[in-house]
Amino acid sequence: MTGQLLQMGLGVVVVGRDGRGYEKERWAESETLWQGQQRNLLVSDNQTRQYAEADALGRAWLSRTAWGERAAPEPPDGDARARA
């Protein structure tokens, strides 16, 4: 759907739990999909659950896949080894 909206010349934004709208160029900063702990996520789906349940290596791979150099994964809660 995003691609269709862009082809129509319309803008697209992601709205986070914080109520802010993030323009496409700032989606990686929104912490809504495959970034950090996804703290700003409004709606969960299979993709966001996959990240939430992944280990640190899995999160790093998913985040890098989505965001490239702007990837900022965070280890799962309680995974002290991944933080060290």
PDB file of N, CA, C and O in Angstrom:
ATOM      1  N   MET A   1       0.816  -1.188   0.000  1.00  0.00           N
ATOM      2  CA  MET A   1       0.000   0.000   0.000  1.00  0.00           C
ATOM      3  C   MET A   1       0.866   1.261   0.000  1.00  0.00           C
ATOM      4  O   MET A   1       0.535   2.252  -0.651  1.00  0.00           O
ATOM      5  N   THR A   2       1.960   1.214   0.725  1.00  0.00           N
ATOM      6  CA  THR A   2       2.841   2.383   0.776  1.00  0.00           C
ATOM      7  C   THR A   2       3.306   2.774  -0.618  1.00  0.00           C
ATOM      8  O   THR A   2       3.266   3.949  -0.985  1.00  0.00           O
ATOM      9  N   GLY A   3       3.746   1.791  -1.393  1.00  0.00           N
ATOM     10  CA  GLY A   3       4.204   2.059  -2.750  1.00  0.00           C
ATOM     11  C   GLY A   3       3.130   2.693  -3.606  1.00  0.00           C
ATOM     12  O   GLY A   3       3.410   3.596  -4.394  1.00  0.00           O
ATOM     13  N   GLN A   4       1.910   2.227  -3.458  1.00  0.00           N
ATOM     14  CA  GLN A   4       0.795   2.781  -4.233  1.00  0.00           C
ATOM     15  C   GLN A   4       0.550   4.234  -3.859  1.00  0.00           C
ATOM     16  O   GLN A   4       0.331   5.072  -4.733  1.00  0.00           O
ATOM     17  N   LEU A   5       0.583   4.534  -2.586  1.00  0.00           N
ATOM     18  CA  LEU A   5       0.377   5.911  -2.140  1.00  0.00           C
ATOM     19  C   LEU A   5       1.474   6.834  -2.666  1.00  0.00           C
ATOM     20  O   LEU A   5       1.206   7.955  -3.097  1.00  0.00           O
ATOM     21  N   LEU A   6       2.709   6.343  -2.622  1.00  0.00           N
ATOM     22  CA  LEU A   6       3.818   7.153  -3.129  1.00  0.00           C
ATOM     23  C   LEU A   6       3.690   7.379  -4.631  1.00  0.00           C
ATOM     24  O   LEU A   6       3.967   8.476  -5.117  1.00  0.00           O
ATOM     25  N   GLN A   7       3.276   6.358  -5.367  1.00  0.00           N
ATOM     26  CA  GLN A   7       3.087   6.511  -6.817  1.00  0.00           C
ATOM     27  C   GLN A   7       1.994   7.528  -7.129  1.00  0.00           C
ATOM     28  O   GLN A   7       2.023   8.177  -8.175  1.00  0.00           O
ATOM     29  N   MET A   8       1.048   7.661  -6.236  1.00  0.00           N
ATOM     30  CA  MET A   8      -0.029   8.630  -6.424  1.00  0.00           C
ATOM     31  C   MET A   8       0.397  10.036  -6.019  1.00  0.00           C
ATOM     32  O   MET A   8      -0.382  10.983  -6.123  1.00  0.00           O
ATOM     33  N   GLY A   9       1.636  10.164  -5.557  1.00  0.00           N
ATOM     34  CA  GLY A   9       2.138  11.467  -5.147  1.00  0.00           C
ATOM     35  C   GLY A   9       1.726  11.874  -3.750  1.00  0.00           C
ATOM     36  O   GLY A   9       1.860  13.039  -3.374  1.00  0.00           O
ATOM     37  N   LEU A  10       1.221  10.917  -2.971  1.00  0.00           N
ATOM     38  CA  LEU A  10       0.795  11.207  -1.609  1.00  0.00           C
ATOM     39  C   LEU A  10       1.924  10.922  -0.633  1.00  0.00           C
ATOM     40  O   LEU A  10       2.833  10.148  -0.932  1.00  0.00           O
ATOM     41  N   GLY A  11       1.866  11.538   0.510  1.00  0.00           N
ATOM     42  CA  GLY A  11       2.848  11.295   1.553  1.00  0.00           C
ATOM     43  C   GLY A  11       2.424  10.133   2.430  1.00  0.00           C
ATOM     44  O   GLY A  11       1.243   9.788   2.491  1.00  0.00           O
ATOM     45  N   VAL A  12       3.381   9.537   3.101  1.00  0.00           N
ATOM     46  CA  VAL A  12       3.103   8.452   4.027  1.00  0.00           C
ATOM     47  C   VAL A  12       3.833   8.742   5.337  1.00  0.00           C
ATOM     48  O   VAL A  12       4.954   9.250   5.334  1.00  0.00           O
ATOM     49  N   VAL A  13       3.201   8.421   6.428  1.00  0.00           N
ATOM     50  CA  VAL A  13       3.814   8.572   7.742  1.00  0.00           C
ATOM     51  C   VAL A  13       3.525   7.327   8.566  1.00  0.00           C
ATOM     52  O   VAL A  13       2.532   6.633   8.347  1.00  0.00           O
ATOM     53  N   VAL A  14       4.404   7.062   9.508  1.00  0.00           N
ATOM     54  CA  VAL A  14       4.190   6.036  10.517  1.00  0.00           C
ATOM     55  C   VAL A  14       3.892   6.783  11.801  1.00  0.00           C
ATOM     56  O   VAL A  14       4.618   7.707  12.168  1.00  0.00           O
ATOM     57  N   VAL A  15       2.839   6.394  12.480  1.00  0.00           N
ATOM     58  CA  VAL A  15       2.485   7.018  13.753  1.00  0.00           C
ATOM     59  C   VAL A  15       2.821   6.034  14.865  1.00  0.00           C
ATOM     60  O   VAL A  15       2.400   4.878  14.841  1.00  0.00           O
ATOM     61  N   GLY A  16       3.583   6.512  15.834  1.00  0.00           N
ATOM     62  CA  GLY A  16       3.995   5.665  16.945  1.00  0.00           C
ATOM     63  C   GLY A  16       3.096   5.834  18.149  1.00  0.00           C
ATOM     64  O   GLY A  16       2.205   6.683  18.169  1.00  0.00           O
ATOM     65  N   ARG A  17       3.344   5.017  19.143  1.00  0.00           N
ATOM     66  CA  ARG A  17       2.610   5.073  20.418  1.00  0.00           C
ATOM     67  C   ARG A  17       2.706   6.462  21.039  1.00  0.00           C
ATOM     68  O   ARG A  17       1.824   6.877  21.789  1.00  0.00           O
ATOM     69  N   ASP A  18       3.783   7.176  20.721  1.00  0.00           N
ATOM     70  CA  ASP A  18       3.973   8.515  21.273  1.00  0.00           C
ATOM     71  C   ASP A  18       3.074   9.559  20.603  1.00  0.00           C
ATOM     72  O   ASP A  18       3.086  10.727  20.990  1.00  0.00           O
ATOM     73  N   GLY A  19       2.290   9.136  19.593  1.00  0.00           N
ATOM     74  CA  GLY A  19       1.364  10.043  18.923  1.00  0.00           C
ATOM     75  C   GLY A  19       2.005  10.887  17.833  1.00  0.00           C
ATOM     76  O   GLY A  19       1.318  11.658  17.163  1.00  0.00           O
ATOM     77  N   ARG A  20       3.299  10.752  17.651  1.00  0.00           N
ATOM     78  CA  ARG A  20       4.008  11.525  16.631  1.00  0.00           C
ATOM     79  C   ARG A  20       3.962  10.807  15.295  1.00  0.00           C
ATOM     80  O   ARG A  20       3.980   9.577  15.235  1.00  0.00           O
ATOM     81  N   GLY A  21       3.904  11.585  14.227  1.00  0.00           N
ATOM     82  CA  GLY A  21       3.990  11.043  12.884  1.00  0.00           C
ATOM     83  C   GLY A  21       5.427  11.132  12.396  1.00  0.00           C
ATOM     84  O   GLY A  21       6.082  12.160  12.567  1.00  0.00           O
ATOM     85  N   TYR A  22       5.913  10.070  11.795  1.00  0.00           N
ATOM     86  CA  TYR A  22       7.285  10.023  11.290  1.00  0.00           C
ATOM     87  C   TYR A  22       7.250   9.926   9.773  1.00  0.00           C
ATOM     88  O   TYR A  22       6.708   8.969   9.218  1.00  0.00           O
ATOM     89  N   GLU A  23       7.828  10.915   9.104  1.00  0.00           N
ATOM     90  CA  GLU A  23       7.946  10.889   7.652  1.00  0.00           C
ATOM     91  C   GLU A  23       8.827   9.712   7.245  1.00  0.00           C
ATOM     92  O   GLU A  23       9.614   9.213   8.049  1.00  0.00           O
ATOM     93  N   LYS A  24       8.694   9.276   6.008  1.00  0.00           N
ATOM     94  CA  LYS A  24       9.404   8.092   5.526  1.00  0.00           C
ATOM     95  C   LYS A  24      10.897   8.135   5.825  1.00  0.00           C
ATOM     96  O   LYS A  24      11.484   7.113   6.181  1.00  0.00           O
ATOM     97  N   GLU A  25      11.506   9.284   5.686  1.00  0.00           N
ATOM     98  CA  GLU A  25      12.940   9.424   5.922  1.00  0.00           C
ATOM     99  C   GLU A  25      13.312   9.196   7.382  1.00  0.00           C
ATOM    100  O   GLU A  25      14.484   8.979   7.689  1.00  0.00           O
ATOM    101  N   ARG A  26      12.336   9.242   8.287  1.00  0.00           N
ATOM    102  CA  ARG A  26      12.608   9.103   9.724  1.00  0.00           C
ATOM    103  C   ARG A  26      12.025   7.825  10.312  1.00  0.00           C
ATOM    104  O   ARG A  26      12.012   7.668  11.532  1.00  0.00           O
ATOM    105  N   TRP A  27      11.543   6.909   9.477  1.00  0.00           N
ATOM    106  CA  TRP A  27      10.941   5.681   9.991  1.00  0.00           C
ATOM    107  C   TRP A  27      11.901   4.891  10.872  1.00  0.00           C
ATOM    108  O   TRP A  27      11.487   4.326  11.885  1.00  0.00           O
ATOM    109  N   ALA A  28      13.165   4.847  10.503  1.00  0.00           N
ATOM    110  CA  ALA A  28      14.146   4.089  11.292  1.00  0.00           C
ATOM    111  C   ALA A  28      14.253   4.630  12.712  1.00  0.00           C
ATOM    112  O   ALA A  28      14.584   3.886  13.634  1.00  0.00           O
ATOM    113  N   GLU A  29      13.977   5.914  12.895  1.00  0.00           N
ATOM    114  CA  GLU A  29      14.053   6.549  14.214  1.00  0.00           C
ATOM    115  C   GLU A  29      12.793   6.336  15.041  1.00  0.00           C
ATOM    116  O   GLU A  29      12.786   6.616  16.239  1.00  0.00           O
ATOM    117  N   SER A  30      11.737   5.848  14.421  1.00  0.00           N
ATOM    118  CA  SER A  30      10.445   5.764  15.107  1.00  0.00           C
ATOM    119  C   SER A  30      10.379   4.657  16.150  1.00  0.00           C
ATOM    120  O   SER A  30       9.490   4.665  17.002  1.00  0.00           O
ATOM    121  N   GLU A  31      11.303   3.705  16.096  1.00  0.00           N
ATOM    122  CA  GLU A  31      11.338   2.551  17.008  1.00  0.00           C
ATOM    123  C   GLU A  31       9.995   1.820  17.030  1.00  0.00           C
ATOM    124  O   GLU A  31       9.482   1.432  18.079  1.00  0.00           O
ATOM    125  N   THR A  32       9.448   1.651  15.817  1.00  0.00           N
ATOM    126  CA  THR A  32       8.189   0.925  15.691  1.00  0.00           C
ATOM    127  C   THR A  32       8.378  -0.440  15.047  1.00  0.00           C
ATOM    128  O   THR A  32       7.575  -1.339  15.300  1.00  0.00           O
ATOM    129  N   LEU A  33       9.382  -0.629  14.245  1.00  0.00           N
ATOM    130  CA  LEU A  33       9.588  -1.908  13.569  1.00  0.00           C
ATOM    131  C   LEU A  33      11.056  -2.273  13.578  1.00  0.00           C
ATOM    132  O   LEU A  33      11.885  -1.553  13.020  1.00  0.00           O
ATOM    133  N   TRP A  34      11.379  -3.388  14.209  1.00  0.00           N
ATOM    134  CA  TRP A  34      12.706  -3.987  14.180  1.00  0.00           C
ATOM    135  C   TRP A  34      13.814  -3.031  14.594  1.00  0.00           C
ATOM    136  O   TRP A  34      14.918  -3.079  14.051  1.00  0.00           O
ATOM    137  N   GLN A  35      13.522  -2.164  15.552  1.00  0.00           N
ATOM    138  CA  GLN A  35      14.514  -1.257  16.119  1.00  0.00           C
ATOM    139  C   GLN A  35      14.357  -1.272  17.636  1.00  0.00           C
ATOM    140  O   GLN A  35      13.242  -1.329  18.153  1.00  0.00           O
ATOM    141  N   GLY A  36      15.471  -1.220  18.334  1.00  0.00           N
ATOM    142  CA  GLY A  36      15.440  -1.156  19.791  1.00  0.00           C
ATOM    143  C   GLY A  36      14.548  -2.236  20.374  1.00  0.00           C
ATOM    144  O   GLY A  36      14.631  -3.397  19.974  1.00  0.00           O
ATOM    145  N   GLN A  37      13.705  -1.862  21.308  1.00  0.00           N
ATOM    146  CA  GLN A  37      12.729  -2.778  21.906  1.00  0.00           C
ATOM    147  C   GLN A  37      11.346  -2.581  21.290  1.00  0.00           C
ATOM    148  O   GLN A  37      10.354  -3.071  21.829  1.00  0.00           O
ATOM    149  N   GLN A  38      11.273  -1.868  20.167  1.00  0.00           N
ATOM    150  CA  GLN A  38      10.005  -1.550  19.499  1.00  0.00           C
ATOM    151  C   GLN A  38       9.050  -0.851  20.488  1.00  0.00           C
ATOM    152  O   GLN A  38       7.841  -1.083  20.466  1.00  0.00           O
ATOM    153  N   ARG A  39       9.606  -0.005  21.339  1.00  0.00           N
ATOM    154  CA  ARG A  39       8.834   0.652  22.403  1.00  0.00           C
ATOM    155  C   ARG A  39       7.721   1.557  21.883  1.00  0.00           C
ATOM    156  O   ARG A  39       6.773   1.854  22.610  1.00  0.00           O
ATOM    157  N   ASN A  40       7.829   1.994  20.642  1.00  0.00           N
ATOM    158  CA  ASN A  40       6.875   2.945  20.100  1.00  0.00           C
ATOM    159  C   ASN A  40       5.832   2.265  19.205  1.00  0.00           C
ATOM    160  O   ASN A  40       5.091   2.935  18.486  1.00  0.00           O
ATOM    161  N   LEU A  41       5.782   0.954  19.257  1.00  0.00           N
ATOM    162  CA  LEU A  41       4.884   0.163  18.430  1.00  0.00           C
ATOM    163  C   LEU A  41       3.438   0.323  18.892  1.00  0.00           C
ATOM    164  O   LEU A  41       3.149   0.250  20.087  1.00  0.00           O
ATOM    165  N   LEU A  42       2.539   0.542  17.941  1.00  0.00           N
ATOM    166  CA  LEU A  42       1.106   0.632  18.252  1.00  0.00           C
ATOM    167  C   LEU A  42       0.396  -0.699  18.093  1.00  0.00           C
ATOM    168  O   LEU A  42      -0.418  -1.079  18.935  1.00  0.00           O
ATOM    169  N   VAL A  43       0.699  -1.402  17.027  1.00  0.00           N
ATOM    170  CA  VAL A  43       0.015  -2.648  16.699  1.00  0.00           C
ATOM    171  C   VAL A  43       1.047  -3.727  16.443  1.00  0.00           C
ATOM    172  O   VAL A  43       1.985  -3.524  15.672  1.00  0.00           O
ATOM    173  N   SER A  44       0.882  -4.861  17.079  1.00  0.00           N
ATOM    174  CA  SER A  44       1.787  -5.984  16.882  1.00  0.00           C
ATOM    175  C   SER A  44       1.256  -6.898  15.789  1.00  0.00           C
ATOM    176  O   SER A  44       0.046  -7.043  15.614  1.00  0.00           O
ATOM    177  N   ASP A  45       2.183  -7.515  15.054  1.00  0.00           N
ATOM    178  CA  ASP A  45       1.801  -8.505  14.053  1.00  0.00           C
ATOM    179  C   ASP A  45       2.861  -9.599  14.051  1.00  0.00           C
ATOM    180  O   ASP A  45       3.750  -9.598  14.903  1.00  0.00           O
ATOM    181  N   ASN A  46       2.778 -10.529  13.106  1.00  0.00           N
ATOM    182  CA  ASN A  46       3.748 -11.623  13.062  1.00  0.00           C
ATOM    183  C   ASN A  46       5.178 -11.115  12.912  1.00  0.00           C
ATOM    184  O   ASN A  46       6.098 -11.687  13.497  1.00  0.00           O
ATOM    185  N   GLN A  47       5.374 -10.060  12.145  1.00  0.00           N
ATOM    186  CA  GLN A  47       6.716  -9.519  11.924  1.00  0.00           C
ATOM    187  C   GLN A  47       7.295  -8.917  13.205  1.00  0.00           C
ATOM    188  O   GLN A  47       8.450  -9.171  13.547  1.00  0.00           O
ATOM    189  N   THR A  48       6.504  -8.131  13.899  1.00  0.00           N
ATOM    190  CA  THR A  48       7.016  -7.508  15.122  1.00  0.00           C
ATOM    191  C   THR A  48       7.192  -8.541  16.229  1.00  0.00           C
ATOM    192  O   THR A  48       8.101  -8.410  17.049  1.00  0.00           O
ATOM    193  N   ARG A  49       6.344  -9.562  16.271  1.00  0.00           N
ATOM    194  CA  ARG A  49       6.511 -10.637  17.251  1.00  0.00           C
ATOM    195  C   ARG A  49       7.766 -11.455  16.956  1.00  0.00           C
ATOM    196  O   ARG A  49       8.462 -11.879  17.878  1.00  0.00           O
ATOM    197  N   GLN A  50       8.058 -11.678  15.669  1.00  0.00           N
ATOM    198  CA  GLN A  50       9.275 -12.409  15.295  1.00  0.00           C
ATOM    199  C   GLN A  50      10.500 -11.713  15.877  1.00  0.00           C
ATOM    200  O   GLN A  50      11.382 -12.366  16.435  1.00  0.00           O
ATOM    201  N   TYR A  51      10.556 -10.410  15.750  1.00  0.00           N
ATOM    202  CA  TYR A  51      11.673  -9.628  16.293  1.00  0.00           C
ATOM    203  C   TYR A  51      11.675  -9.697  17.818  1.00  0.00           C
ATOM    204  O   TYR A  51      12.723  -9.913  18.425  1.00  0.00           O
ATOM    205  N   ALA A  52      10.520  -9.518  18.436  1.00  0.00           N
ATOM    206  CA  ALA A  52      10.427  -9.518  19.898  1.00  0.00           C
ATOM    207  C   ALA A  52      10.895 -10.843  20.499  1.00  0.00           C
ATOM    208  O   ALA A  52      11.453 -10.865  21.596  1.00  0.00           O
ATOM    209  N   GLU A  53      10.673 -11.933  19.789  1.00  0.00           N
ATOM    210  CA  GLU A  53      11.021 -13.260  20.296  1.00  0.00           C
ATOM    211  C   GLU A  53      12.414 -13.717  19.860  1.00  0.00           C
ATOM    212  O   GLU A  53      12.878 -14.771  20.297  1.00  0.00           O
ATOM    213  N   ALA A  54      13.081 -12.950  19.016  1.00  0.00           N
ATOM    214  CA  ALA A  54      14.395 -13.335  18.500  1.00  0.00           C
ATOM    215  C   ALA A  54      15.487 -13.112  19.542  1.00  0.00           C
ATOM    216  O   ALA A  54      15.351 -12.289  20.446  1.00  0.00           O
ATOM    217  N   ASP A  55      16.571 -13.866  19.391  1.00  0.00           N
ATOM    218  CA  ASP A  55      17.745 -13.618  20.219  1.00  0.00           C
ATOM    219  C   ASP A  55      18.493 -12.399  19.649  1.00  0.00           C
ATOM    220  O   ASP A  55      18.076 -11.815  18.648  1.00  0.00           O
ATOM    221  N   ALA A  56      19.582 -12.035  20.292  1.00  0.00           N
ATOM    222  CA  ALA A  56      20.315 -10.828  19.884  1.00  0.00           C
ATOM    223  C   ALA A  56      20.797 -10.908  18.434  1.00  0.00           C
ATOM    224  O   ALA A  56      20.725  -9.918  17.706  1.00  0.00           O
ATOM    225  N   LEU A  57      21.285 -12.070  18.010  1.00  0.00           N
ATOM    226  CA  LEU A  57      21.760 -12.220  16.637  1.00  0.00           C
ATOM    227  C   LEU A  57      20.609 -12.091  15.644  1.00  0.00           C
ATOM    228  O   LEU A  57      20.757 -11.462  14.596  1.00  0.00           O
ATOM    229  N   GLY A  58      19.477 -12.680  15.969  1.00  0.00           N
ATOM    230  CA  GLY A  58      18.303 -12.576  15.108  1.00  0.00           C
ATOM    231  C   GLY A  58      17.804 -11.147  14.994  1.00  0.00           C
ATOM    232  O   GLY A  58      17.438 -10.696  13.909  1.00  0.00           O
ATOM    233  N   ARG A  59      17.789 -10.436  16.110  1.00  0.00           N
ATOM    234  CA  ARG A  59      17.368  -9.035  16.088  1.00  0.00           C
ATOM    235  C   ARG A  59      18.313  -8.185  15.250  1.00  0.00           C
ATOM    236  O   ARG A  59      17.880  -7.312  14.498  1.00  0.00           O
ATOM    237  N   ALA A  60      19.595  -8.447  15.386  1.00  0.00           N
ATOM    238  CA  ALA A  60      20.568  -7.690  14.611  1.00  0.00           C
ATOM    239  C   ALA A  60      20.352  -7.913  13.116  1.00  0.00           C
ATOM    240  O   ALA A  60      20.414  -6.969  12.328  1.00  0.00           O
ATOM    241  N   TRP A  61      20.099  -9.161  12.729  1.00  0.00           N
ATOM    242  CA  TRP A  61      19.892  -9.476  11.317  1.00  0.00           C
ATOM    243  C   TRP A  61      18.625  -8.804  10.793  1.00  0.00           C
ATOM    244  O   TRP A  61      18.642  -8.193   9.725  1.00  0.00           O
ATOM    245  N   LEU A  62      17.526  -8.915  11.541  1.00  0.00           N
ATOM    246  CA  LEU A  62      16.267  -8.303  11.100  1.00  0.00           C
ATOM    247  C   LEU A  62      16.405  -6.787  10.984  1.00  0.00           C
ATOM    248  O   LEU A  62      15.972  -6.192   9.996  1.00  0.00           O
ATOM    249  N   SER A  63      17.004  -6.171  11.986  1.00  0.00           N
ATOM    250  CA  SER A  63      17.149  -4.722  11.980  1.00  0.00           C
ATOM    251  C   SER A  63      18.020  -4.265  10.814  1.00  0.00           C
ATOM    252  O   SER A  63      17.695  -3.287  10.140  1.00  0.00           O
ATOM    253  N   ARG A  64      19.120  -4.967  10.576  1.00  0.00           N
ATOM    254  CA  ARG A  64      20.008  -4.617   9.471  1.00  0.00           C
ATOM    255  C   ARG A  64      19.302  -4.812   8.132  1.00  0.00           C
ATOM    256  O   ARG A  64      19.497  -4.027   7.203  1.00  0.00           O
ATOM    257  N   THR A  65      18.479  -5.863   8.032  1.00  0.00           N
ATOM    258  CA  THR A  65      17.734  -6.127   6.799  1.00  0.00           C
ATOM    259  C   THR A  65      16.787  -4.972   6.485  1.00  0.00           C
ATOM    260  O   THR A  65      16.671  -4.552   5.334  1.00  0.00           O
ATOM    261  N   ALA A  66      16.121  -4.468   7.501  1.00  0.00           N
ATOM    262  CA  ALA A  66      15.146  -3.395   7.303  1.00  0.00           C
ATOM    263  C   ALA A  66      15.800  -2.029   7.147  1.00  0.00           C
ATOM    264  O   ALA A  66      15.379  -1.233   6.308  1.00  0.00           O
ATOM    265  N   TRP A  67      16.821  -1.750   7.944  1.00  0.00           N
ATOM    266  CA  TRP A  67      17.299  -0.381   8.063  1.00  0.00           C
ATOM    267  C   TRP A  67      18.732  -0.165   7.612  1.00  0.00           C
ATOM    268  O   TRP A  67      19.209   0.969   7.629  1.00  0.00           O
ATOM    269  N   GLY A  68      19.428  -1.205   7.214  1.00  0.00           N
ATOM    270  CA  GLY A  68      20.798  -1.040   6.739  1.00  0.00           C
ATOM    271  C   GLY A  68      21.689  -0.405   7.783  1.00  0.00           C
ATOM    272  O   GLY A  68      21.738  -0.855   8.929  1.00  0.00           O
ATOM    273  N   GLU A  69      22.388   0.631   7.390  1.00  0.00           N
ATOM    274  CA  GLU A  69      23.321   1.306   8.303  1.00  0.00           C
ATOM    275  C   GLU A  69      22.621   2.006   9.462  1.00  0.00           C
ATOM    276  O   GLU A  69      23.258   2.327  10.465  1.00  0.00           O
ATOM    277  N   ARG A  70      21.333   2.245   9.337  1.00  0.00           N
ATOM    278  CA  ARG A  70      20.595   2.908  10.423  1.00  0.00           C
ATOM    279  C   ARG A  70      20.038   1.905  11.429  1.00  0.00           C
ATOM    280  O   ARG A  70      19.281   2.284  12.322  1.00  0.00           O
ATOM    281  N   ALA A  71      20.399   0.635  11.296  1.00  0.00           N
ATOM    282  CA  ALA A  71      19.928  -0.408  12.203  1.00  0.00           C
ATOM    283  C   ALA A  71      20.372  -0.099  13.627  1.00  0.00           C
ATOM    284  O   ALA A  71      21.511   0.301  13.866  1.00  0.00           O
ATOM    285  N   ALA A  72      19.454  -0.292  14.563  1.00  0.00           N
ATOM    286  CA  ALA A  72      19.748  -0.071  15.977  1.00  0.00           C
ATOM    287  C   ALA A  72      19.017  -1.117  16.818  1.00  0.00           C
ATOM    288  O   ALA A  72      18.139  -0.778  17.611  1.00  0.00           O
ATOM    289  N   PRO A  73      19.382  -2.392  16.644  1.00  0.00           N
ATOM    290  CA  PRO A  73      18.702  -3.427  17.425  1.00  0.00           C
ATOM    291  C   PRO A  73      19.117  -3.359  18.884  1.00  0.00           C
ATOM    292  O   PRO A  73      20.168  -2.815  19.222  1.00  0.00           O
ATOM    293  N   GLU A  74      18.293  -3.908  19.724  1.00  0.00           N
ATOM    294  CA  GLU A  74      18.603  -3.988  21.143  1.00  0.00           C
ATOM    295  C   GLU A  74      18.417  -5.436  21.557  1.00  0.00           C
ATOM    296  O   GLU A  74      17.461  -6.080  21.124  1.00  0.00           O
ATOM    297  N   PRO A  75      19.309  -5.961  22.387  1.00  0.00           N
ATOM    298  CA  PRO A  75      19.147  -7.354  22.810  1.00  0.00           C
ATOM    299  C   PRO A  75      17.817  -7.556  23.531  1.00  0.00           C
ATOM    300  O   PRO A  75      17.268  -6.612  24.101  1.00  0.00           O
ATOM    301  N   PRO A  76      17.302  -8.775  23.508  1.00  0.00           N
ATOM    302  CA  PRO A  76      16.071  -9.053  24.243  1.00  0.00           C
ATOM    303  C   PRO A  76      16.234  -8.709  25.720  1.00  0.00           C
ATOM    304  O   PRO A  76      17.343  -8.771  26.251  1.00  0.00           O
ATOM    305  N   ASP A  77      15.148  -8.348  26.381  1.00  0.00           N
ATOM    306  CA  ASP A  77      15.189  -8.066  27.822  1.00  0.00           C
ATOM    307  C   ASP A  77      15.799  -9.248  28.560  1.00  0.00           C
ATOM    308  O   ASP A  77      15.466 -10.402  28.292  1.00  0.00           O
ATOM    309  N   GLY A  78      16.685  -8.948  29.480  1.00  0.00           N
ATOM    310  CA  GLY A  78      17.263  -9.996  30.310  1.00  0.00           C
ATOM    311  C   GLY A  78      18.423 -10.721  29.672  1.00  0.00           C
ATOM    312  O   GLY A  78      18.960 -11.643  30.286  1.00  0.00           O
ATOM    313  N   ASP A  79      18.838 -10.357  28.479  1.00  0.00           N
ATOM    314  CA  ASP A  79      19.937 -11.030  27.810  1.00  0.00           C
ATOM    315  C   ASP A  79      21.231 -10.276  28.117  1.00  0.00           C
ATOM    316  O   ASP A  79      21.736  -9.533  27.275  1.00  0.00           O
ATOM    317  N   ALA A  80      21.752 -10.466  29.295  1.00  0.00           N
ATOM    318  CA  ALA A  80      22.942  -9.738  29.757  1.00  0.00           C
ATOM    319  C   ALA A  80      24.161 -10.070  28.905  1.00  0.00           C
ATOM    320  O   ALA A  80      25.010  -9.204  28.689  1.00  0.00           O
ATOM    321  N   ARG A  81      24.268 -11.300  28.418  1.00  0.00           N
ATOM    322  CA  ARG A  81      25.432 -11.674  27.601  1.00  0.00           C
ATOM    323  C   ARG A  81      25.492 -10.838  26.344  1.00  0.00           C
ATOM    324  O   ARG A  81      26.581 -10.462  25.910  1.00  0.00           O
ATOM    325  N   ALA A  82      24.339 -10.534  25.741  1.00  0.00           N
ATOM    326  CA  ALA A  82      24.316  -9.760  24.504  1.00  0.00           C
ATOM    327  C   ALA A  82      24.696  -8.310  24.743  1.00  0.00           C
ATOM    328  O   ALA A  82      25.176  -7.638  23.830  1.00  0.00           O
ATOM    329  N   ARG A  83      24.490  -7.820  25.949  1.00  0.00           N
ATOM    330  CA  ARG A  83      24.810  -6.420  26.266  1.00  0.00           C
ATOM    331  C   ARG A  83      26.293  -6.244  26.565  1.00  0.00           C
ATOM    332  O   ARG A  83      26.829  -5.148  26.405  1.00  0.00           O
ATOM    333  N   ALA A  84      26.964  -7.317  26.998  1.00  0.00           N
ATOM    334  CA  ALA A  84      28.369  -7.235  27.418  1.00  0.00           C
ATOM    335  C   ALA A  84      29.283  -7.009  26.242  1.00  0.00           C
ATOM    336  O   ALA A  84      30.498  -6.915  26.414  1.00  0.00           O
TER     337      ALA A  84
END
